[in-house]
Amino acid sequence: MENGARVPVSANDNRDPRTANTLPGGARQTAVPGARPAAAPEKPAPQEPPKAQKPVEPPKAPEPPKEPPKTETPAGPAKDPEPPKKPEEPPKVPEPPKTQEPPKPQEPEKKPEPAKPQEPDWKDLYARLLADFDNFKKRTARDREDTYRYAEAEILKDILPAVDNLALALSNTKNNKDPFVKGVWLVYDTFLSALKEHGAEPFDSIGKPLDTERMEAIAQIPSETVAEGLVSNEVKRGWMLKDKVLRAAQVVMSAGPLNKPADSDAAQGS
């Protein structure tokens, strides 16, 4: 088809009649006989162009607080400007109420600790301890010496009854020239010599006042020959072991004459 020729248009063609007969390249269409004309299409409602959105402005920075106007002072040096006030802090959000904890059991009261003792005087304690130890050594040495000196005291004390019996037998003899009596005297003298070698010796108490440390009074009887208050008779002889009493003497004290002169004078005066 040449340029400028008309092209038949069908009745069902929905194109714009103003441009229906136009073909590409500028050719126009011709109506086809017997075909229904195409209905004019409805014009679409014009749409408003979209409005341009306003640009979002960035948030403005908070302006610093304005300084109050300075008031002129009549005289004097200029004062330094006051520092700017801090911006008020936003109100704090109240914290939620805390749950109440159960009460703790009360602890027992602690007793006050006793005061610490002061440090002792070590020099004084040392001196006291040294003196005690010195006394202990002296006492031990004395006890040891006494033990050696009086170790035989118990043995000698057991021999004394035999010596007493020999002395009692010899005191009742009438014939000292009898060989038997002489033999008894020999045994008695042997015992006395042995006791003397060990430091044991008898002591006399007849005619002496009562010595409670060495004598034991068992009776008191009148005596015509011994004054009152003196020892008149000796039942058991006393013995000494060195400077210690081995056995106390058992004595009888004199009560004086039976008929006292004072009593006779009082009888005559009455």
PLY file of the C-alpha trace (Angstrom):
ply
format ascii 1.0
element vertex 270
property float x
property float y
property float z
element edge 269
property int vertex1
property int vertex2
end_header
0.00 0.00 0.00
1.29 3.40 -0.97
1.59 6.35 1.33
-1.55 8.49 1.46
-4.01 5.66 0.52
-7.01 5.07 2.81
-7.42 1.88 4.69
-10.86 0.43 5.43
-11.91 0.64 9.08
-14.10 -2.02 10.65
-17.10 -1.22 12.80
-15.58 -2.79 15.87
-12.48 -0.64 15.74
-12.23 1.13 19.09
-9.57 3.52 18.09
-10.03 7.26 18.01
-11.88 8.25 14.80
-9.50 11.13 14.48
-6.66 8.73 14.31
-8.52 5.67 13.12
-7.76 6.26 9.48
-4.15 6.91 10.16
-1.77 4.06 9.78
1.73 3.92 10.74
3.81 5.95 8.42
0.99 8.54 7.99
-1.37 6.43 5.77
-5.10 6.89 6.29
-7.79 4.20 6.40
-10.98 4.15 4.29
-14.40 3.11 5.58
-15.62 -0.29 4.62
-19.12 -0.29 3.10
-21.78 -2.10 5.22
-19.75 -1.92 8.43
-21.15 -0.37 11.61
-19.46 2.69 12.79
-17.47 2.18 16.00
-18.76 3.73 19.15
-16.78 6.59 20.44
-14.79 5.54 23.47
-15.38 7.30 26.78
-12.80 9.77 27.70
-11.08 8.96 30.90
-11.44 11.50 33.67
-8.41 13.64 33.90
-6.37 12.68 36.95
-4.91 15.33 39.13
-1.19 15.25 39.23
0.14 14.01 42.57
0.94 16.78 44.94
4.56 17.19 45.76
5.29 16.22 49.36
6.87 18.84 51.51
10.37 17.94 52.58
10.60 16.92 56.27
12.57 19.51 58.14
15.22 18.13 60.51
14.58 18.79 64.24
16.05 22.03 65.39
18.77 21.91 68.01
17.70 23.40 71.35
18.79 26.98 71.60
21.16 27.77 74.46
19.51 29.70 77.27
19.72 33.36 76.76
21.81 35.28 79.20
19.89 37.79 81.24
20.65 41.38 80.35
23.44 42.80 82.44
22.59 45.67 84.70
25.11 48.38 84.91
26.47 48.97 88.35
27.19 52.53 89.33
30.74 51.78 90.42
33.15 48.98 91.07
34.93 46.46 88.92
32.94 44.44 86.46
31.82 41.08 87.75
32.34 37.90 85.88
29.28 36.70 84.01
27.34 34.01 85.79
27.69 30.54 84.31
24.71 29.39 82.30
22.19 27.39 84.25
22.01 23.74 83.59
18.92 22.60 81.76
16.37 21.07 84.02
16.52 17.35 84.23
13.44 15.49 83.12
11.30 14.21 85.98
12.38 10.82 87.20
10.08 7.94 86.63
8.97 6.61 90.05
10.38 3.21 90.76
7.95 0.42 91.42
7.44 -0.30 95.13
9.79 -2.94 96.46
8.37 -6.04 97.98
8.88 -6.16 101.74
11.31 -8.82 102.83
10.38 -11.01 105.79
11.93 -9.79 109.07
15.23 -11.43 109.89
15.47 -13.32 113.17
17.13 -11.28 115.87
20.68 -12.36 116.63
21.48 -13.05 120.29
23.27 -10.24 122.02
26.99 -10.77 122.11
28.53 -10.78 125.55
31.25 -8.20 126.04
34.66 -9.74 125.73
36.63 -9.82 128.97
39.43 -7.34 129.23
42.76 -8.77 128.27
45.10 -9.22 131.25
48.11 -7.02 131.39
51.48 -8.48 130.52
53.16 -9.75 133.71
56.48 -8.50 135.00
58.77 -11.21 133.68
61.79 -10.06 135.73
59.83 -10.28 138.98
58.47 -13.71 138.06
61.97 -14.91 137.18
63.35 -13.69 140.53
60.53 -15.37 142.45
60.96 -18.62 140.54
64.71 -18.59 141.13
64.19 -18.05 144.89
61.64 -20.89 145.06
64.00 -23.22 143.25
66.85 -22.31 145.62
64.63 -23.04 148.63
63.58 -26.32 147.05
67.22 -27.40 146.64
68.00 -26.55 150.27
64.93 -28.39 151.54
65.72 -31.42 149.41
69.30 -31.54 150.69
68.11 -31.24 154.29
65.53 -33.98 153.83
68.12 -36.22 152.21
70.52 -35.63 155.08
67.79 -36.33 157.63
66.93 -39.50 155.78
70.53 -40.69 156.01
70.86 -39.65 159.66
67.58 -41.12 160.84
67.27 -44.05 158.44
67.92 -46.50 161.32
65.44 -44.81 163.68
62.69 -47.37 163.12
65.07 -50.32 163.59
66.53 -48.85 166.77
63.07 -48.11 168.10
62.17 -51.81 167.68
65.28 -52.88 169.68
64.48 -50.65 172.67
61.80 -52.99 174.19
64.40 -55.79 174.41
66.82 -53.43 176.17
64.05 -52.39 178.61
63.33 -56.02 179.48
67.02 -56.74 180.14
67.27 -53.67 182.39
64.14 -54.70 184.29
65.51 -58.25 184.83
68.84 -56.94 186.07
67.17 -54.51 188.49
65.48 -57.42 190.31
68.61 -59.61 190.67
70.09 -60.11 194.14
73.34 -61.95 193.37
75.33 -60.11 190.73
78.16 -62.66 191.02
75.95 -65.37 189.54
77.34 -66.46 186.12
73.85 -66.23 184.59
73.41 -62.71 185.86
76.85 -61.83 184.56
75.83 -63.15 181.11
72.68 -60.98 181.16
74.79 -57.95 182.04
77.09 -58.76 179.14
74.17 -58.87 176.67
72.75 -55.64 178.07
76.09 -53.84 177.72
76.42 -55.10 174.12
73.03 -53.59 173.20
73.97 -50.27 174.78
77.26 -50.16 172.86
75.56 -50.93 169.53
72.93 -48.26 170.11
75.56 -45.72 171.04
77.53 -46.41 167.84
74.39 -45.47 165.83
73.88 -42.26 167.83
71.18 -43.50 170.24
71.70 -42.72 173.93
69.34 -42.75 176.94
68.63 -39.63 179.01
67.75 -39.34 182.73
64.49 -37.75 183.80
64.17 -38.55 187.57
64.27 -35.44 189.75
63.78 -33.07 186.80
60.75 -30.96 185.88
58.40 -32.19 183.21
59.65 -31.57 179.66
56.71 -32.06 177.34
58.96 -32.51 174.29
60.89 -35.47 175.80
58.62 -36.76 178.58
55.14 -38.19 178.88
53.48 -38.05 182.33
51.26 -41.04 183.01
50.55 -40.54 186.75
51.06 -38.31 189.79
51.57 -39.76 193.28
52.73 -38.31 196.62
56.42 -38.64 197.43
58.30 -37.95 200.63
61.70 -37.64 198.93
60.87 -35.78 195.69
59.43 -32.29 195.61
56.13 -31.56 194.01
56.21 -31.04 190.25
59.30 -33.17 189.67
59.63 -36.62 188.15
59.62 -39.21 190.95
59.72 -42.42 188.98
60.51 -43.58 185.42
58.39 -46.34 183.86
60.12 -46.32 180.44
63.47 -44.76 179.84
63.71 -42.03 177.20
66.10 -42.24 174.25
67.61 -39.63 171.90
68.89 -40.28 168.37
71.51 -37.58 167.86
69.49 -34.35 168.32
66.07 -35.92 167.77
63.85 -37.70 170.30
63.82 -41.39 169.45
61.37 -42.31 172.21
59.78 -40.12 174.91
60.17 -41.22 178.53
57.09 -42.33 180.45
57.32 -40.81 183.92
55.40 -40.46 187.20
55.17 -36.99 188.65
55.46 -36.23 192.35
52.57 -34.63 194.20
54.73 -33.79 197.23
54.51 -35.24 200.75
51.29 -36.94 201.75
50.76 -34.72 204.82
51.78 -31.21 203.87
52.97 -28.81 206.57
50.54 -26.15 205.40
47.63 -28.46 206.08
48.85 -29.21 209.64
49.30 -25.48 210.36
45.81 -24.74 209.11
44.45 -27.57 211.33
46.23 -26.18 214.39
44.96 -22.68 213.75
41.41 -23.89 213.56
0 1
1 2
2 3
3 4
4 5
5 6
6 7
7 8
8 9
9 10
10 11
11 12
12 13
13 14
14 15
15 16
16 17
17 18
18 19
19 20
20 21
21 22
22 23
23 24
24 25
25 26
26 27
27 28
28 29
29 30
30 31
31 32
32 33
33 34
34 35
35 36
36 37
37 38
38 39
39 40
40 41
41 42
42 43
43 44
44 45
45 46
46 47
47 48
48 49
49 50
50 51
51 52
52 53
53 54
54 55
55 56
56 57
57 58
58 59
59 60
60 61
61 62
62 63
63 64
64 65
65 66
66 67
67 68
68 69
69 70
70 71
71 72
72 73
73 74
74 75
75 76
76 77
77 78
78 79
79 80
80 81
81 82
82 83
83 84
84 85
85 86
86 87
87 88
88 89
89 90
90 91
91 92
92 93
93 94
94 95
95 96
96 97
97 98
98 99
99 100
100 101
101 102
102 103
103 104
104 105
105 106
106 107
107 108
108 109
109 110
110 111
111 112
112 113
113 114
114 115
115 116
116 117
117 118
118 119
119 120
120 121
121 122
122 123
123 124
124 125
125 126
126 127
127 128
128 129
129 130
130 131
131 132
132 133
133 134
134 135
135 136
136 137
137 138
138 139
139 140
140 141
141 142
142 143
143 144
144 145
145 146
146 147
147 148
148 149
149 150
150 151
151 152
152 153
153 154
154 155
155 156
156 157
157 158
158 159
159 160
160 161
161 162
162 163
163 164
164 165
165 166
166 167
167 168
168 169
169 170
170 171
171 172
172 173
173 174
174 175
175 176
176 177
177 178
178 179
179 180
180 181
181 182
182 183
183 184
184 185
185 186
186 187
187 188
188 189
189 190
190 191
191 192
192 193
193 194
194 195
195 196
196 197
197 198
198 199
199 200
200 201
201 202
202 203
203 204
204 205
205 206
206 207
207 208
208 209
209 210
210 211
211 212
212 213
213 214
214 215
215 216
216 217
217 218
218 219
219 220
220 221
221 222
222 223
223 224
224 225
225 226
226 227
227 228
228 229
229 230
230 231
231 232
232 233
233 234
234 235
235 236
236 237
237 238
238 239
239 240
240 241
241 242
242 243
243 244
244 245
245 246
246 247
247 248
248 249
249 250
250 251
251 252
252 253
253 254
254 255
255 256
256 257
257 258
258 259
259 260
260 261
261 262
262 263
263 264
264 265
265 266
266 267
267 268
268 269
